Amino acid sequence: MIATPLGVAAILIGCYVAIHSIGTGLILGGIGAVGFGYWNYWNYLDDWMRFVSLLIAFGILLFVGKRMYSATHAN
């Protein structure tokens, strides 16, 4: 209940940190926290909640990936 929202927050914060090593660490740590949160409580979630929460998490990862790609390949 706590690991997943904190993981999402760490991913979003890591996306905006100017120091690349810290930002990458926050993103990877956030992904690990989200995975840990889902692993422990997957059986307690309803099917619709699983789908919606994973859809939101996938959207956030796409946003972060696009932002990081744009930042490294800017002209």
Order of alpha helices (4+ residues) and beta strands (2+ residues): alpha-alpha-alpha
